[in-house]
Each structure stands twice: as C-alpha cells, then as structure tokens.
Amino acid sequence: MGTDPGQFEDLNPYALTAQLGSNLPPPYKGKDIVPTGVLYEILQDRILDTALAKLKLTEAEAAKLHGYREFPLPRPPEGVYKAAPREGVWATPPFMHNGSVPNLYEMLVPAKERTKKFYIGREFDPIKVGLDTSGKSGTFLLDTSLRGNSNQGHSFENGPLGNGIVGPLLTEDQRWALVEYLKSIPEEAGRVTPFGGPANARSGNPPWTDNR
C-alpha cells in the first residue's frame, strides 16, 4: 500500500504497567513498560477467563458460546490494517490509518497532490467530504512531513500496481462519482450527510478551492 509504516515500527505506543506488572505472565512479568497492544491482549484474556469461570459452563455450553472454535485461537496477522466499513464513512475524517488525508476526494488523487498540512477542527466540508482545510477551523496542525504522519501510498496514478499505487489515474468525473457514491451508502442516492450539501457539489466557491 505504500502508507506510513510508523504504526508497525518504533512508533508503537508503550504502556506503564504500574501495579499490574507483578501479575503479568512471562516474559512481561515484573516489567515496568510493555507494548500497549500486548497489555491490552493480556488484560482482555484475563478478564474473559475470570468472567467465564464464574459461569461454570459445561463443555458443550462453552463450545456453543465460543462458536465451536478451537482454542487457543490463532494469533491475528501482524503488520496489517483492519478495513473500516464504508457505511457512515463521511463521519470518520481524517482518513488513512494515521489520519493524514483530510477528505475522501484526496483519497482518490495521486498521493503527491494531497494537502501536506491542515488543521484538525470541527468544521465539515460536505463537498469533498471531510475536514475543512481552509485553515479557518481547528488549532492542531497536522504536518504530513513528520515521521508517522505521511500521507503517501494508497495512490491513484498511472504506473504499475505496488509501491504505493493501488489504482490508475482517475478523471475528475470519476473522482466525483466515487465521492457521491460514498455519500449515498447505504441506500439513498445522493445522501450527503446530516449537514446536507449543495445541489451541484462541484459549483460555487467551497473552502477548499484556495487550499491546494
């Protein structure tokens, strides 16, 4: 996909174990700091085991409760992103796993053409579907040149697939058709979020016109 790999490298968050440290299993027992994901997994398993033990289930009841799966379950794949549902996607900007793309329209352009710095605020752009990038909303500046913030990859441009290119260069009509389709999910054609939108989404002078 060519997206920023920081989430899987040395930018992974760590957690202070505090009073939990002595209760962790090896090799984490007694550690003051462990990867956050590891701590979550350990706590989740302990809480689930404790709750199930109180139910005193028979072997058949336990099998039914677990969907007849064999335990222990295989470890989930590492270094992959979980795909989010597209229904209600308008409500989840900024996009990409690290929030480095402000709107749906910019997810469909070559990566080099995406906004490199934008403020994260509460103003919504119903045309491009995402954050208002005019600079008049929000106080936190997201700089995609910083480590972990890159908005490269997942790019639509001409070239062989791979190395960050996921599809061909789209025309403007194709991009807007995809944006309008994503607005309409799940069932009502042209539904453009609770904020509404202009009759012609490409007319007028929206806030993003002077930001590219």
N, C-alpha and C positions, 0 to 999 in steps of 0.2 A: 504493500500500500504506500510505502514511502513516507508515512507520517512520523511525527516526532517520537523517538524511541525512549524518551526520558522516563516514561511510566514504568518501563521494564528494566531500567538500568539503575544508576546510582542515585536517582531521584526518588526511589521508592520510600515512602514515609516509614518512620520507626515510631514505636510507642514505648513509653515508660511503663514498666510492669508494676512498680510500687509494691503494694502488699500482695500482689498476685504472683510475684516472682517465685516464691518458695513452693507454690502449688502447681507450677507448670511441669509438663513431662520433659524428660531428656530429649534433645540436648539443650533445652531452653531453661531448665530448672535453675533457679537462682540468678538468672540473668537480669540485669537492670534495664536493658533495652533489647527489644526484639522487633522484627519486621511487623508492621501493623497487620498485614494480611494473615500472618502466622498466628498472632494473638487472637484475632477475630475467629479464626478456624478452631483453635483450641477451646476458646470460651463457648463457641456455638456447640461443639461436640459435648462438652461437659454439661452444659445447661440441658441439652436434649436428652442425654443419658440419664440425668437426675430426674427429669420430668417423666420419662418413660418408665423408670424404675418404680415410681410411685403408683403407676397404673397396674402393675403386676399382671401384665398381659400373658396369655398363653402363647405358645409358639405359633399357633395358627392365627391368633389375633395380631401378633406382631408382624407376621408375614403379610397380612392384609393391610395393616397400617402402612407398611413400607412399600406397598405396591408390588409385592412379590419380587423385590430386587434382592440381589445377593450382596451381603456386606462382608468386608468394608467396600464401599463404593470406589470405583477408580478415581484417581485424582483428576481434577479438571485440567484441561490443557493450559499450559503457561505461555505467556507472551502473546495472547490473543485478546481481541476486544469483543465484548458482547454487543451484538447488533441491537439497537433500540427499535421499538415499534414505530411505524410511520404515522399511525393514528395519533393526532394531537401533537405532531412534530412542531407545529407553529409555536407551541408553548415552551419549547426547550432550548432556545438560543442562549448563548452562542454555541456553535456546532463544532464537530470533531471531538475526539475523546478528551482533548485538553482545552476546549472552549476557545479555539484560536480563529474561528471563522464566524463573523458576526451574523450572517443571514444565509438563507437557503440559496439565493441567487449565486452567491460567491462560492458555494459548494460545486457549482456547475461550470466554473470558468477555469482556465489554466491557473495553476497554483501561483505563478509569478504575478498574476493580476489581482490577487486578493489584497484587501486592506491590511497594511502592515502594523498599524497602531490604531486602536479605537478605545473609547471609554465605555465601560460597562455600567449602564444605568437602567432606569425603569421605563424609558420611552420606547415604544414599539413601532417598528416600521412594517405596516401591513402590505406594502408593495413588494419589497424584496423578502419579506417575512423573516424578521429577526430584530436585532438591536438597531436603534437609531445611531448611525455612525457620524452624525453631523458635528460631533464634538460639543453639543449643547446639552447633553444629558450624561449624568454619571460623573464620578470623580476618580474612579480607579482606571488607570491607563494600562491596557494590556498591550505589551510590546512583543510582537511575534519574533523579534530578533534574539530574544533572551532564551537561554537554554531551557528546554522543556515547554516552550511556548510556540514552537514553529508551526506555521500553517501550510507547510509543504506536503506533498503527497496527495493521494485521492484526487488526482488532477485529470481533467478532461482536456486533452490536447492531442494533436497528431503525433504519432510515434508508436513504436512497439509497446505492447502492454507490458507492465512491470516497471520497476524502478520509479514508482510513484504515479504512473499513468494507468488509470482504470477504465478509460473510455476515450473515444475520438473527440476532436474539437467540435463543439455544438454550435449551431447558429443561434442568433438571438431569439428567433421564433421558437426553436426547440427548447431553449432555456426557460423562456416564459411559459411555454406549455407545460413543462415539468413542474415549475413553481405553482402554477394554477392547479395542476393535478394534486400536488401535495396539500394545497389548501382545501381541496374538496374531500379528502379522505375523512370519514369512511363512505358516505353515501350521497351527500348533497352536492351537486355540481356547482363549483364556484363559491363554496362556502369559505369565507375569508377571515376566519377567526371572530371572536366575540366583539372585536373592535370595529368590524366592518371594513370597508375599503372602497376605493373609487370605482365607478362603473367601468372605466378603462384603466387598468392597473399600470399602463405604461404612459399615461398622459400626465399633464401638469408638471409641477416642479417639486418633486419629493425631496426630502432632506439629504438623500444620498447622492444627488446629482453633482455636487461640487466637492465630493469627498474622495474621488478616485485618483 
